[in-house]
Amino acid sequence: MANLTQDRSKALYEFIIQHSSDMTDSWLASRDADGHGIYSKRMGAEVEVRLREQNQFFIKMIASVFYEKNEQTEVIDAWAKRVAEDRAGSNTPIHEIIQQFKRFRKIFWDKIREFIDEPLNNTNQSDILIWTSLLHSTFDTVIERFAEEYNFFSSRRIQAQQEMINQLSSPVIPLSDSVGILPLVGEIDTHRAKTIMESTLQQCTDTNITQLFIDLSGVAIMDTMVANEIFQVVNTLKLIGVQSIISGIRPEVAQTSVQLGIDFSQIPTQSTLKQALKSNKIIIEKISL
């Protein structure tokens, strides 16, 4: 009996593989014509070739659970990682991807039903229950692993973009061979402060800056936490021979910082960047356009 069931499962596997191209064609034909993502029919031939290749492998991977004794865990993990990286790289929304999984699950099940409905295959109720369970449990596993990998690649991509934004938002602007300005804007937290420190150190080293005016007038929230982060940046710059002059820090923040052990008394400060430049005899000539 077990051998007969195994034979029918092998026959189902071969049937699915034999019709894999038709299944992929049905899925590709079901795509929306007016969509905007990777699943849109308007995407070029190159994208369609990639989708077809990925789906063909997916079909074989799912079909294998009906016949092969070895677990497909490693194969599923590898497929999920490869395709998730591809979808995250194309900014495909996760809900659109889940919709495609749902759509193709139906296509897959319809093909199994076609095999079941063929009298010559001698399918019994036990076969149907086993195949149904295997199909849905494997699909669920694939979707779960895919979602995990997609979240990983999306988070990594967002983090890389944020790092780039942080670096671009902390430019050291040279005023002369040794003098520069670091205008900071927006919110500063511990993570961004670390990026500012690393970026500023590198920029000062690359441009041979020895005197840096750090303007905080554009910082959205200037409290003692931010003041402490700036204090750490200034101290680190000092270690590589860069003198920092701070402008734009409110007197009450500086006073409160001192009470908390953040001593700004050793750091030159001015209320505005203009005053800081003037007090250090830095003259910026007006440029006529």
N, C-alpha and C positions, 0 to 999 in steps of 0.2 A: 504493500500500500504506500509505504514511504517512498519507494522507488518510483511508483507511478506519479505521485505528487511532485517529486523532483523532476521527473521527465516533463510534466506539464509546465512546471516553473521554468525549465530550460527552454521549452517551446515558446513560452510567453516572452522570455528574454530575447530570443532570436526574432520573434515577431516585432517587438518594439524596436530593436536595432534595424531591422529590415525597413521599417516605416519611419525611421528617425528623421529623414530628410523631409518627408511629408508633414510630420509634426512640426518641424521647424518652419516650414513654409506656411502652415496654418497660423502659427504664432506671429510670424513677421507680417502676414497679411492682416492680422487683427489690430495692428498698431494704428494709432490715430493719425489721420492725415494732417490735422491742423495743430499737432503738438509742437513743442519747442525743445524738448530734451532729446536725449540719445535714442529714445524709443519712438521718436517721430518718423513717419514715413518720408518726411522731407529731408532727412539726413542722407548724406551721400552714400555711394556704393561701398566706400571703404569701411564706413561704420556698419553697414549691413553685413559685410563679410566678417567683421569682428564679432558681431552678435551671433551670426550663424555658427561660427567656430566655437564660441563659448557655449551655445545652446546644444550643439551636437555632443560635446563632451559631457554636458549636464545630463542629457538623456541617457547616455551610456552609463554614467555614474549612478543614476537612479535605477535603471534597469538591472544593474548588476546585483542589487540587493535581493532580487527574486531568485537568483540562481547561484551566485558565488557564496561560498561559506565564509570567506574572510571578510571582516568588517571593513567598511569603506571610510572609516574615520579619517585616516591620513589623506585619502583622496579628496574627501569633502572639505577638509581644512585647507588643502592646497588650492582647490577651486574657489572656495569662498574668499580666500585671501587675494588671489589674483583678480577676480572679478570685482570684489569690493574696492580694491585700489583703483581699478579702472573707472568704476562708477563715481567714486569720491573725486577722482581727478577731473571728471567731466561735470561735476556739480549736479549730478542727478539727485533730485529729492528722494528721500527714503520712502515716502508714501507711494511714489510712482513705481519704485522698484518692487514694493510689496504687491502692488496691483498686478505687475507682470508675473510675479510668482503665482498669484491667485489665478490669473488667466491661463498660465501654462499648466497648472495643476489639473484644471478641467480638461485641457487638451490631452494630457497624459491619461487621465482616468477614462475619457471617452475612447481612447485607443485600447485600453485594457478591456473595456466593455465590449468593444468590437471583437476582441479575441474570445471573450467569454461567450458571446452570442453565437459563435460559430460551432454548430453541433459536433463537427468532427474533432474538436479539441477536447471533448468529454470533460468539461470543467464541472466540478461539484461545488457544493456550498462551502466546504472546508477550504478549498482553494481560494474562493472569493474572499472569505474572511481573512485569510492569511495575506493575500495580495493587497487587500484594502488597508489592512493594518500597516504593512510594510511601506506602502506608498505614502500614506499620510505621516507616519512617524519619521520617515526619511526626509520628506519635504520639510517637516517642522524642524528637524535637526539642521538641515541646510540653511533655512531661513534664519534660525537662531545664530548659527556660526557666521553667516553672512552679515547679520546686523552687528555682531560684536566687532568683526573686522572693519566694517564700514564706519562704525563709530570711532575706531582707533585711527583710521586714515583721515577721517574728517577732522577729528580733534587735532591731529598732528599738523594738518594743513592750515587749520585756523590758527594754531599756535605759531606756525612759521610766518603767517601773514601778520600776526600781531607783533612778532619780533621785528619784522621789517618796518611796520608802522612806528613802533617805538624808536627804532634806530633813525628813521627819517624825521621823527618829531624831536630829535635831540641833536641838531646839526651844530657843529662848531664852525662859526663864520669868522675867517681870518680878517683882521683889520690891518695887520702888518705882518712882518716876518715872524714875530714872536707874540703878538697880541691877538686874542680872539674873543668872540661873544658866543655864549650858549643861551639862546632864548628858549625857555621852557614854557609850554602851554598845556592846558588840559589837566587831567587828574594824575597824581603820582601816588602809586602804591609801592609796596616792597618789591614786587616783581619788576615794575617799570624802572624803579630806582636802580635795580641791579643792571638792567639793560643800559640805562643812562650812564652808569659808572663805567661799564665795559666799553661802550661806544665812545664815550668822551676820552677815556684813557688812550684808546687806540688812535683817535683823531688828533689828540694833542701830541702824541708821539710821532705820528706820521707827518704832521705839519710843523713840528718843532715849536709849538706854543708853550710859552713859559708864564704868560699872564692871561688869565681867563675871567671874563666878566659873565657871571651867571645871573641872568635876569629872571625873576620869579613872578613878575607882574601879571603874566598870562596864566598862572597856575590857578585852576578853578577853586580848589579848597586848599588853603594854606594854614594848616594846623601844626601842632607840635610833632605829630607822627611824621608828616612830610618834612618838617624842619630837621628832624633827626636823620631822615634819609639823605637830605641835602648835606647835612653835617658830615655824614660818612663819605659822601662823594668828595667833598672838599678835602677831608683828611687823606683820602686815597690819592687825590691829585697832588697833594703836598709831597707825598712820598716819591713822586717822579719829578719833583722840582717845578711844579706848576703852582703859581700863586693865584688864589681865587679871590675875586671881589664880588660880593653879592648885592643885588639891587632888587627892590620890589617886595621885601619881607616887611610885614607890618611890625611896628614897635612892640605891640602887646604880645605878638607871637614870639618875638625874640626874647622878651622879658620872661614869659612863661617857660620858654625853653631853658633858660638859664636856671630857673627854679627846679627844673627836672634834671639838671645836670648836663644839659646841652649848651656848652659855653660858646657863644658867638662873639665874645668880647675880643678874641684873638683874630677874628676874621673881619676884614674891612667890609662895611655894609653902607649902603646908601638907599634912600627911599625910592629913587628912580634911576634908570639906566643912564639918562642924560647927566645927572649929577655925578654918578660914578665915573663916567668917562671924563667929565670936566675936572673932577678932583684929581684924577690921575694924568691930567694934561694930554688926554687922547682927543685929537681933533679929527672930526670926520667932515671932509669937504663936501659941500652940496654939489650934486651933479646936475647939470642943466641938460634937459632932454630936448 
